[in-house]
Amino acid sequence: MNLRKRHRGASAEVHTSAMNDIMFFLLLFFLIASTVTNPNVVKLLLPKSSSGQSVSKKTINVSISKDLQYTVDKKVVAVNDLPTVLAGYKKLATELTIVLYVDKTVAIQDVVAVMDVSQKLNIKMVLATEPK
């Protein structure tokens, strides 16, 4: 006859069903959020090529100096003449991209004015920055 009581240890069960639900919703959230974000925002280490770069067919350099002097491809242009000059470039190339170089002391309103002109002419624009 066995008089000793059998002591069963506490069961060590972990219920993970709630954690599985949370992980599923997090995964779903990040998948949806990644499709909404702009892929141009992600910084990438791009491979180097000796044969050349893939760029649009035509790029125009537009710059605004700190004394508000506008230049289009190294030619000084008045602010009022900017839409007509860019429209002339638009006729020469179908896929046109403007690379905008702006001094950091220039007011944002002057930058937005050039952006408005490119938007009205349906020209892509890239703001040039200096690497750190």
Summary of the structure (lengths in Angstrom):
residues: 132
radius of gyration: 29.4
end to end distance: 83.4
largest distance: 108.5
contacts: 239
relative contact order: 0.12
helix: 36%
strand: 18%
